[in-house]
Amino acid sequence: MIGFVERTLIMRLRKKPAGPAKPAYRAGDVLTLKSGGRPMTATWSGPVLFAPGNWLICQWFGNDGELQQEMFPEETLERAHNAFTA
């Protein structure tokens, strides 16, 4: 007969680990860093292997007109104010 402790352990082992949360933003959304900066367009959103949580690849034009691209953790971004959404 299985005791309470064994039953609890078996139930915990059978539970699937929680997957990544649904991304808050998607490709095409116009975002800015919470710390400020230029509006950026998200081109990709999702989990990555090297860090927890959802990440986004964003593109924007720098002061010189050159296209810039960088990857940001989702929690550092917010929707740009007065921007059209996709």
N, CA, C and O atoms as a printed pandas DataFrame, in Angstrom:
     atom_number atom_name residue_name chain_id  residue_number  x_coord  y_coord  z_coord
0              1         N          MET        A               1    0.838   -1.170    0.000
1              2        CA          MET        A               1    0.000    0.000    0.000
2              3         C          MET        A               1    0.894    1.250    0.000
3              4         O          MET        A               1    1.900    1.315    0.708
4              5         N          ILE        A               2    0.502    2.227   -0.806
5              6        CA          ILE        A               2    1.275    3.467   -0.942
6              7         C          ILE        A               2    0.805    4.462    0.105
7              8         O          ILE        A               2   -0.394    4.650    0.311
8              9         N          GLY        A               3    1.770    5.098    0.764
9             10        CA          GLY        A               3    1.457    6.104    1.771
10            11         C          GLY        A               3    1.267    7.483    1.147
11            12         O          GLY        A               3    1.450    7.677   -0.055
12            13         N          PHE        A               4    0.898    8.422    1.992
13            14        CA          PHE        A               4    0.636    9.796    1.556
14            15         C          PHE        A               4    1.856   10.429    0.900
15            16         O          PHE        A               4    1.742   11.057   -0.153
16            17         N          VAL        A               5    3.012   10.266    1.512
17            18        CA          VAL        A               5    4.239   10.871    0.979
18            19         C          VAL        A               5    4.549   10.313   -0.409
19            20         O          VAL        A               5    4.870   11.073   -1.323
20            21         N          GLU        A               6    4.458    9.019   -0.570
21            22        CA          GLU        A               6    4.738    8.398   -1.858
22            23         C          GLU        A               6    3.736    8.859   -2.916
23            24         O          GLU        A               6    4.114    9.139   -4.054
24            25         N          ARG        A               7    2.468    8.936   -2.541
25            26        CA          ARG        A               7    1.433    9.379   -3.476
26            27         C          ARG        A               7    1.696   10.827   -3.920
27            28         O          ARG        A               7    1.565   11.147   -5.101
28            29         N          THR        A               8    2.061   11.691   -2.983
29            30        CA          THR        A               8    2.357   13.080   -3.301
30            31         C          THR        A               8    3.548   13.181   -4.232
31            32         O          THR        A               8    3.522   13.952   -5.191
32            33         N          LEU        A               9    4.583   12.418   -3.963
33            34        CA          LEU        A               9    5.773   12.420   -4.805
34            35         C          LEU        A               9    5.437   11.957   -6.216
35            36         O          LEU        A               9    5.897   12.557   -7.188
36            37         N          ILE        A              10    4.657   10.917   -6.340
37            38        CA          ILE        A              10    4.262   10.410   -7.664
38            39         C          ILE        A              10    3.468   11.459   -8.418
39            40         O          ILE        A              10    3.689   11.649   -9.614
40            41         N          MET        A              11    2.551   12.144   -7.752
41            42        CA          MET        A              11    1.742   13.172   -8.404
42            43         C          MET        A              11    2.622   14.326   -8.881
43            44         O          MET        A              11    2.406   14.850   -9.973
44            45         N          ARG        A              12    3.597   14.724   -8.090
45            46        CA          ARG        A              12    4.491   15.811   -8.489
46            47         C          ARG        A              12    5.345   15.417   -9.683
47            48         O          ARG        A              12    5.605   16.240  -10.560
48            49         N          LEU        A              13    5.776   14.180   -9.723
49            50        CA          LEU        A              13    6.602   13.719  -10.832
50            51         C          LEU        A              13    5.800   13.617  -12.123
51            52         O          LEU        A              13    6.361   13.784  -13.206
52            53         N          ARG        A              14    4.527   13.353  -12.033
53            54        CA          ARG        A              14    3.684   13.228  -13.225
54            55         C          ARG        A              14    3.295   14.575  -13.816
55            56         O          ARG        A              14    2.952   14.650  -14.996
56            57         N          LYS        A              15    3.340   15.641  -13.020
57            58        CA          LYS        A              15    2.965   16.958  -13.526
58            59         C          LYS        A              15    3.972   17.415  -14.559
59            60         O          LYS        A              15    5.179   17.250  -14.386
60            61         N          LYS        A              16    3.461   17.995  -15.640
61            62        CA          LYS        A              16    4.331   18.535  -16.669
62            63         C          LYS        A              16    4.821   19.904  -16.206
63            64         O          LYS        A              16    4.061   20.667  -15.610
64            65         N          PRO        A              17    6.076   20.216  -16.476
65            66        CA          PRO        A              17    6.563   21.546  -16.110
66            67         C          PRO        A              17    5.834   22.615  -16.910
67            68         O          PRO        A              17    5.459   22.406  -18.064
68            69         N          ALA        A              18    5.645   23.746  -16.283
69            70        CA          ALA        A              18    4.952   24.841  -16.952
70            71         C          ALA        A              18    5.784   25.318  -18.136
71            72         O          ALA        A              18    6.996   25.497  -18.016
72            73         N          GLY        A              19    5.141   25.520  -19.265
73            74        CA          GLY        A              19    5.821   26.025  -20.449
74            75         C          GLY        A              19    5.976   27.530  -20.354
75            76         O          GLY        A              19    5.506   28.147  -19.398
76            77         N          PRO        A              20    6.627   28.118  -21.333
77            78        CA          PRO        A              20    6.797   29.563  -21.302
78            79         C          PRO        A              20    5.441   30.257  -21.419
79            80         O          PRO        A              20    4.520   29.751  -22.060
80            81         N          ALA        A              21    5.342   31.415  -20.791
81            82        CA          ALA        A              21    4.100   32.183  -20.838
82            83         C          ALA        A              21    3.864   32.675  -22.257
83            84         O          ALA        A              21    4.804   32.847  -23.033
84            85         N          LYS        A              22    2.606   32.899  -22.581
85            86        CA          LYS        A              22    2.257   33.424  -23.893
86            87         C          LYS        A              22    2.876   34.814  -24.034
87            88         O          LYS        A              22    2.747   35.639  -23.130
88            89         N          PRO        A              23    3.547   35.083  -25.154
89            90        CA          PRO        A              23    4.166   36.393  -25.325
90            91         C          PRO        A              23    3.142   37.524  -25.241
91            92         O          PRO        A              23    2.027   37.402  -25.750
92            93         N          ALA        A              24    3.529   38.623  -24.596
93            94        CA          ALA        A              24    2.651   39.790  -24.463
94            95         C          ALA        A              24    2.603   40.592  -25.755
95            96         O          ALA        A              24    1.630   41.302  -26.011
96            97         N          TYR        A              25    3.647   40.483  -26.570
97            98        CA          TYR        A              25    3.731   41.239  -27.818
98            99         C          TYR        A              25    3.970   40.278  -28.967
99           100         O          TYR        A              25    4.388   39.139  -28.763
100          101         N          ARG        A              26    3.699   40.748  -30.175
101          102        CA          ARG        A              26    3.910   39.904  -31.347
102          103         C          ARG        A              26    4.592   40.706  -32.442
103          104         O          ARG        A              26    4.695   41.930  -32.360
104          105         N          ALA        A              27    5.053   40.011  -33.456
105          106        CA          ALA        A              27    5.710   40.671  -34.582
106          107         C          ALA        A              27    4.768   41.720  -35.170
107          108         O          ALA        A              27    3.584   41.465  -35.387
108          109         N          GLY        A              28    5.322   42.899  -35.421
109          110        CA          GLY        A              28    4.536   44.002  -35.965
110          111         C          GLY        A              28    4.156   45.041  -34.930
111          112         O          GLY        A              28    3.809   46.166  -35.287
112          113         N          ASP        A              29    4.216   44.686  -33.650
113          114        CA          ASP        A              29    3.897   45.647  -32.592
114          115         C          ASP        A              29    4.991   46.710  -32.523
115          116         O          ASP        A              29    6.171   46.413  -32.709
116          117         N          VAL        A              30    4.586   47.949  -32.254
117          118        CA          VAL        A              30    5.538   49.049  -32.096
118          119         C          VAL        A              30    5.755   49.242  -30.597
119          120         O          VAL        A              30    4.810   49.478  -29.845
120          121         N          LEU        A              31    7.015   49.137  -30.180
121          122        CA          LEU        A              31    7.375   49.122  -28.765
122          123         C          LEU        A              31    8.473   50.134  -28.479
123          124         O          LEU        A              31    9.147   50.608  -29.393
124          125         N          THR        A              32    8.645   50.458  -27.212
125          126        CA          THR        A              32    9.792   51.231  -26.752
126          127         C          THR        A              32   10.325   50.559  -25.501
127          128         O          THR        A              32    9.624   49.779  -24.857
128          129         N          LEU        A              33   11.564   50.865  -25.164
129          130        CA          LEU        A              33   12.105   50.403  -23.894
130          131         C          LEU        A              33   11.403   51.163  -22.774
131          132         O          LEU        A              33   11.089   52.342  -22.934
132          133         N          LYS        A              34   11.158   50.516  -21.661
133          134        CA          LYS        A              34   10.547   51.185  -20.515
134          135         C          LYS        A              34   11.420   52.346  -20.035
135          136         O          LYS        A              34   10.918   53.305  -19.450
136          137         N          SER        A              35   12.709   52.256  -20.282
137          138        CA          SER        A              35   13.634   53.314  -19.883
138          139         C          SER        A              35   13.656   54.467  -20.883
139          140         O          SER        A              35   14.324   55.473  -20.642
140          141         N          GLY        A              36   12.940   54.340  -22.000
141          142        CA          GLY        A              36   12.880   55.390  -23.011
142          143         C          GLY        A              36   13.590   54.983  -24.283
143          144         O          GLY        A              36   14.171   53.901  -24.368
144          145         N          GLY        A              37   13.537   55.853  -25.263
145          146        CA          GLY        A              37   14.202   55.581  -26.533
146          147         C          GLY        A              37   13.260   55.660  -27.709
147          148         O          GLY        A              37   12.087   56.003  -27.567
148          149         N          ARG        A              38   13.785   55.340  -28.862
149          150        CA          ARG        A              38   13.021   55.405  -30.114
150          151         C          ARG        A              38   11.988   54.279  -30.203
151          152         O          ARG        A              38   12.180   53.209  -29.626
152          153         N          PRO        A              39   10.899   54.523  -30.924
153          154        CA          PRO        A              39    9.961   53.423  -31.207
154          155         C          PRO        A              39   10.658   52.357  -32.051
155          156         O          PRO        A              39   11.460   52.673  -32.930
156          157         N          MET        A              40   10.339   51.094  -31.773
157          158        CA          MET        A              40   10.933   49.958  -32.475
158          159         C          MET        A              40    9.811   49.027  -32.916
159          160         O          MET        A              40    8.770   48.947  -32.263
160          161         N          THR        A              41   10.020   48.339  -34.003
161          162        CA          THR        A              41    9.052   47.356  -34.488
162          163         C          THR        A              41    9.546   45.961  -34.131
163          164         O          THR        A              41   10.671   45.588  -34.464
164          165         N          ALA        A              42    8.700   45.195  -33.453
165          166        CA          ALA        A              42    9.041   43.807  -33.123
166          167         C          ALA        A              42    8.985   42.966  -34.391
167          168         O          ALA        A              42    8.016   43.034  -35.148
168          169         N          THR        A              43   10.031   42.172  -34.620
169          170        CA          THR        A              43   10.063   41.300  -35.795
170          171         C          THR        A              43    9.977   39.823  -35.416
171          172         O          THR        A              43    9.726   38.973  -36.270
172          173         N          TRP        A              44   10.184   39.520  -34.128
173          174        CA          TRP        A              44   10.086   38.133  -33.646
174          175         C          TRP        A              44    9.824   38.170  -32.152
175          176         O          TRP        A              44   10.310   39.056  -31.450
176          177         N          SER        A              45    9.050   37.201  -31.665
177          178        CA          SER        A              45    8.741   37.124  -30.237
178          179         C          SER        A              45    8.651   35.671  -29.818
179          180         O          SER        A              45    8.018   34.859  -30.494
180          181         N          GLY        A              46    9.299   35.336  -28.678
181          182        CA          GLY        A              46    9.203   33.968  -28.191
182          183         C          GLY        A              46   10.317   33.624  -27.219
183          184         O          GLY        A              46   11.137   34.474  -26.872
184          185         N          PRO        A              47   10.342   32.365  -26.779
185          186        CA          PRO        A              47   11.377   31.922  -25.842
186          187         C          PRO        A              47   12.708   31.698  -26.555
187          188         O          PRO        A              47   12.752   31.491  -27.768
188          189         N          VAL        A              48   13.783   31.742  -25.783
189          190        CA          VAL        A              48   15.128   31.457  -26.295
190          191         C          VAL        A              48   15.774   30.410  -25.388
191          192         O          VAL        A              48   15.327   30.207  -24.259
192          193         N          LEU        A              49   16.803   29.758  -25.866
193          194        CA          LEU        A              49   17.453   28.704  -25.088
194          195         C          LEU        A              49   18.345   29.242  -23.983
195          196         O          LEU        A              49   18.513   28.580  -22.959
196          197         N          PHE        A              50   18.923   30.427  -24.162
197          198        CA          PHE        A              50   19.947   30.916  -23.248
198          199         C          PHE        A              50   19.428   31.671  -22.032
199          200         O          PHE        A              50   20.208   31.990  -21.134
200          201         N          ALA        A              51   18.117   31.968  -21.980
201          202        CA          ALA        A              51   17.586   32.734  -20.846
202          203         C          ALA        A              51   16.103   32.445  -20.676
203          204         O          ALA        A              51   15.417   32.109  -21.642
204          205         N          PRO        A              52   15.606   32.576  -19.450
205          206        CA          PRO        A              52   14.176   32.334  -19.220
206          207         C          PRO        A              52   13.305   33.466  -19.767
207          208         O          PRO        A              52   13.791   34.564  -20.038
208          209         N          GLY        A              53   12.030   33.186  -19.922
209          210        CA          GLY        A              53   11.068   34.198  -20.352
210          211         C          GLY        A              53   11.022   34.363  -21.858
211          212         O          GLY        A              53   11.704   33.664  -22.607
212          213         N          ASN        A              54   10.194   35.313  -22.277
213          214        CA          ASN        A              54   10.041   35.608  -23.699
214          215         C          ASN        A              54   10.940   36.781  -24.076
215          216         O          ASN        A              54   11.136   37.712  -23.295
216          217         N          TRP        A              55   11.475   36.714  -25.277
217          218        CA          TRP        A              55   12.370   37.739  -25.798
218          219         C          TRP        A              55   11.824   38.238  -27.126
219          220         O          TRP        A              55   11.063   37.538  -27.795
220          221         N          LEU        A              56   12.212   39.442  -27.505
221          222        CA          LEU        A              56   11.786   40.010  -28.778
222          223         C          LEU        A              56   12.983   40.537  -29.550
223          224         O          LEU        A              56   13.918   41.096  -28.976
224          225         N          ILE        A              57   12.937   40.349  -30.858
225          226        CA          ILE        A              57   13.890   41.004  -31.746
226          227         C          ILE        A              57   13.171   42.228  -32.291
227          228         O          ILE        A              57   12.079   42.124  -32.850
228          229         N          CYS        A              58   13.794   43.383  -32.123
229          230        CA          CYS        A              58   13.194   44.640  -32.564
230          231         C          CYS        A              58   14.115   45.344  -33.537
231          232         O          CYS        A              58   15.335   45.199  -33.475
232          233         N          GLN        A              59   13.507   46.124  -34.455
233          234        CA          GLN        A              59   14.262   46.917  -35.416
234          235         C          GLN        A              59   13.803   48.365  -35.351
235          236         O          GLN        A              59   12.633   48.646  -35.089
236          237         N          TRP        A              60   14.741   49.288  -35.596
237          238        CA          TRP        A              60   14.445   50.711  -35.629
238          239         C          TRP        A              60   15.522   51.403  -36.445
239          240         O          TRP        A              60   16.555   50.809  -36.752
240          241         N          PHE        A              61   15.278   52.666  -36.798
241          242        CA          PHE        A              61   16.264   53.448  -37.528
242          243         C          PHE        A              61   16.987   54.364  -36.568
243          244         O          PHE        A              61   16.352   55.092  -35.804
244          245         N          GLY        A              62   18.325   54.337  -36.598
245          246        CA          GLY        A              62   19.150   55.176  -35.744
246          247         C          GLY        A              62   19.181   56.608  -36.231
247          248         O          GLY        A              62   18.561   56.937  -37.242
248          249         N          ASN        A              63   19.898   57.465  -35.521
249          250        CA          ASN        A              63   20.020   58.885  -35.873
250          251         C          ASN        A              63   20.593   59.092  -37.267
251          252         O          ASN        A              63   20.256   60.062  -37.946
252          253         N          ASP        A              64   21.462   58.176  -37.692
253          254        CA          ASP        A              64   22.086   58.281  -39.011
254          255         C          ASP        A              64   21.242   57.662  -40.122
255          256         O          ASP        A              64   21.659   57.637  -41.280
256          257         N          GLY        A              65   20.053   57.163  -39.770
257          258        CA          GLY        A              65   19.170   56.550  -40.756
258          259         C          GLY        A              65   19.474   55.090  -41.023
259          260         O          GLY        A              65   18.829   54.465  -41.865
260          261         N          GLU        A              66   20.453   54.536  -40.312
261          262        CA          GLU        A              66   20.828   53.135  -40.505
262          263         C          GLU        A              66   19.903   52.225  -39.698
263          264         O          GLU        A              66   19.550   52.529  -38.558
264          265         N          LEU        A              67   19.520   51.105  -40.307
265          266        CA          LEU        A              67   18.655   50.146  -39.640
266          267         C          LEU        A              67   19.407   49.471  -38.491
267          268         O          LEU        A              67   20.519   48.978  -38.680
268          269         N          GLN        A              68   18.809   49.450  -37.318
269          270        CA          GLN        A              68   19.384   48.821  -36.130
270          271         C          GLN        A              68   18.520   47.620  -35.743
271          272         O          GLN        A              68   17.326   47.594  -36.041
272          273         N          GLN        A              69   19.106   46.647  -35.093
273          274        CA          GLN        A              69   18.364   45.475  -34.619
274          275         C          GLN        A              69   18.993   44.973  -33.333
275          276         O          GLN        A              69   20.216   44.921  -33.202
276          277         N          GLU        A              70   18.138   44.603  -32.379
277          278        CA          GLU        A              70   18.630   44.075  -31.106
278          279         C          GLU        A              70   17.567   43.170  -30.502
279          280         O          GLU        A              70   16.397   43.228  -30.881
280          281         N          MET        A              71   17.987   42.334  -29.558
281          282        CA          MET        A              71   17.096   41.415  -28.856
282          283         C          MET        A              71   16.918   41.915  -27.424
283          284         O          MET        A              71   17.887   42.281  -26.760
284          285         N          PHE        A              72   15.657   41.925  -26.952
285          286        CA          PHE        A              72   15.342   42.435  -25.622
286          287         C          PHE        A              72   14.458   41.456  -24.855
287          288         O          PHE        A              72   13.611   40.797  -25.460
288          289         N          PRO        A              73   14.634   41.345  -23.535
289          290        CA          PRO        A              73   13.675   40.576  -22.743
290          291         C          PRO        A              73   12.342   41.313  -22.712
291          292         O          PRO        A              73   12.302   42.540  -22.626
292          293         N          GLU        A              74   11.271   40.563  -22.782
293          294        CA          GLU        A              74    9.926   41.134  -22.861
294          295         C          GLU        A              74    9.625   42.135  -21.743
295          296         O          GLU        A              74    8.964   43.146  -21.978
296          297         N          GLU        A              75   10.110   41.853  -20.522
297          298        CA          GLU        A              75    9.772   42.718  -19.393
298          299         C          GLU        A              75   10.414   44.101  -19.459
299          300         O          GLU        A              75   10.076   44.970  -18.656
300          301         N          THR        A              76   11.341   44.323  -20.410
301          302        CA          THR        A              76   11.978   45.640  -20.539
302          303         C          THR        A              76   11.257   46.531  -21.543
303          304         O          THR        A              76   11.653   47.679  -21.747
304          305         N          LEU        A              77   10.195   46.010  -22.178
305          306        CA          LEU        A              77    9.512   46.734  -23.246
306          307         C          LEU        A              77    8.083   47.103  -22.866
307          308         O          LEU        A              77    7.476   46.498  -21.982
308          309         N          GLU        A              78    7.560   48.121  -23.564
309          310        CA          GLU        A              78    6.157   48.509  -23.435
310          311         C          GLU        A              78    5.690   49.008  -24.793
311          312         O          GLU        A              78    6.502   49.348  -25.654
312          313         N          ARG        A              79    4.370   49.051  -24.977
313          314        CA          ARG        A              79    3.835   49.549  -26.242
314          315         C          ARG        A              79    4.173   51.028  -26.369
315          316         O          ARG        A              79    4.112   51.784  -25.399
316          317         N          ALA        A              80    4.532   51.421  -27.587
317          318        CA          ALA        A              80    4.860   52.828  -27.835
318          319         C          ALA        A              80    3.578   53.644  -27.773
319          320         O          ALA        A              80    2.543   53.217  -28.285
320          321         N          HIS        A              81    3.640   54.796  -27.160
321          322        CA          HIS        A              81    2.485   55.692  -27.093
322          323         C          HIS        A              81    2.303   56.376  -28.439
323          324         O          HIS        A              81    3.280   56.690  -29.120
324          325         N          ASN        A              82    1.066   56.603  -28.818
325          326        CA          ASN        A              82    0.732   57.280  -30.088
326          327         C          ASN        A              82    1.289   56.550  -31.299
327          328         O          ASN        A              82    1.685   57.184  -32.277
328          329         N          ALA        A              83    1.322   55.234  -31.244
329          330        CA          ALA        A              83    1.817   54.436  -32.376
330          331         C          ALA        A              83    0.697   53.531  -32.873
331          332         O          ALA        A              83   -0.143   53.076  -32.096
332          333         N          PHE        A              84    0.698   53.281  -34.156
333          334        CA          PHE        A              84   -0.282   52.358  -34.738
334          335         C          PHE        A              84    0.118   50.937  -34.354
335          336         O          PHE        A              84    1.306   50.626  -34.265
336          337         N          THR        A              85   -0.862   50.085  -34.129
337          338        CA          THR        A              85   -0.572   48.680  -33.825
338          339         C          THR        A              85   -0.905   47.828  -35.038
339          340         O          THR        A              85   -1.762   48.190  -35.844
340          341         N          ALA        A              86   -0.234   46.709  -35.165
341          342        CA          ALA        A              86   -0.446   45.804  -36.295
342          343         C          ALA        A              86   -1.753   45.061  -36.132
343          344         O          ALA        A              86   -2.112   44.249  -36.984
